[in-house]
Amino acid sequence: MEPHLRAKGTNFYSIGLSYKKADVVTRGSFSITDEAKKNILKQAKKEGVESLLIMSTCNRTELHGFAQHPFQLIKLLCEHTHGTVEEFEKVAYVFKNSKAVKHLFRVGTGLDSQILGDFEIISQVKHGFKLAKQYTMINPFMERLVNAVIQASKRIKNETEISSGATSVSFASVQYIMQNVDAISTKKIVLFGTGKIGRNTCENLIKHTKNDHITLINRTKDKAEKIAGKFNLVVKDYANIQAEIKQTDVLVVATGAQNPTISKQLIHTRKPLLILDLSVPRNVSDDVLELPNVSLVHLDNLSQITDDTLAKRELQIPNAEKIIDEIVNDFNAWLETRKFAPTIKALKTKLTLIRDSEINQLRKKKGDFDANEAALVSDRIIHKITSQFANHLREEQHNSTDSIEFIQKVFQLQNL
């Protein structure tokens, strides 16, 4: 499958890096801020990139778009992050055309997630699509593709059990806490940060630990209060974070800062303290490990959790892939239709020109000639002829290029 609806000389690429080859530090270097996403889209537009979708999560950073060469997209990524081309090349992947399409399907449906079946990723696809659309960086190909990926995600969630148990990153963190902290319902838990992962972790903590005295801290207190109201939590000022850490047993850090927000200097407690850093880049400094009572767990550690739920999910992969194949085939069929649409349109124009010429001649020769009636009948004939050709091209997808060339040659459509 070669993507049509694109500028001549360009191809559809997916370039990026993920947890599979890039550790959390490297992923942090290539993390794209919201402001950087906007700047990438603006620059891409100036450079003639036709369509571009940006995704940056804790586990992956990817650009999906049209370019003459993938380096055009790699350059955009490196210019707007802290990563270099050399670093990127060590851990990167580049997919082209049909492989890029299949990759986006796997990512958007949770099959490529660090924790299999993590459906939080589809919201990132939607967010990237919405932002790109604001900057008019979505062409018909991309619009159809993203909608197809969303459709596949919904079907897999509804028709398979791959999402049963909801083992997202936030759920995995709660699972880890419950497995490593005794009597968790009686312990003091502090959640620092109100990003999406923080909110989901908060919800899972309440649901699974039965702990009803979780403290929420955020730099912007009104955001914390808004979320606390939903979950009935205690909110404390950011200025009190040191005192709160001193009393806590578990600290969950889910801030979105570019530099560490928690370091050794903030910790003044001798009782066991478990810290979970759910942020990319890392928001907890490694110097906390110099304290003998502190345990630190990063996102990458959480991905190593394997349980019965994940084993059951793996059995659902063939069912999920079958759904993806169905929708990819539909997408490819649509692409093929778009491929020959200009030819069918030109054929219709040519037949209409022939029809108009004949009607004009008959009108001159016969005074009582009903031109309107003739036009109506011939329109129906033209529609049937063009539909017949369209059906042939649809059925002969593998040889459609040869058929298109033949139709263009026979009806001399090259100049239409």
QUISULJO-V343564 format. One line per field, one symbol per residue. ss: DSSP state (@ for helix, = for strand, . for the rest). psi: psi as a letter, one per 30 degrees, with the letter a starting at -180 (. if undefined). A space follows every 50 residues. Layout:
# QUISULJO-V343564
ss = ???
psi = ???
This chain:
# QUISULJO-V343564
ss = ..........========.....@@@@@@....@@@@@@@@@@@@@.... .=====...========...@@@@@@@@@.....@@@@@@@.====.@@@ @@@@@@@@............@@@@@@@@@@@@@@.....@@@@@@@@@@@ @@@@@@@@@.........@@@@@@@@@@@@...@@@..====...@@@@@ @@@@@@@@@....====...@@@@@@@@@@@..===.@@@@@@@@@@..= ===........=.@@@......=====......=.@@@@@...=====@@ @@.....@@@@@@@..@@@@@@@@@@@@@@@@@@@@@@@@@@@@@@@@@@ @@@@@@@@@@@@@@@.....@@@@@@@@@@@@@@@@@@@@@@@@@.@@@@ @@@@@@@@@@......
psi = kkkahlkkfllkkjkalafefkleeeeeegkkleeeeeeeeeeeeeggke kkkkkjafflkkkjaklfkffeeeeeeefgaglleeeefeglkkkkceee eeeeeeefggfglejkgjgfeffeeeeeeeeeeeghhjleeeeeeeeeee eeeeeeeeflgfgkfhileeeeeeeeeeffjkhffflkkkjjkgleeeee eeeeeeeffgkghkkkklejeeeeeeeeeeghlkkllefgeeeeefflek jjjhlglflkfkleffjhkflkkkkkjgkjlkgkkfffffkffkkkklee eeffjkaeeeeeeeffeeeeeeeeeeeeeeeeeeeeefefeeeeeeeeee eeeeeeeeeeeeeeejfgkjeeeeeeeeeeeeeeeeeeeeeeeefhefge eeeeeeeeeeghfeg.
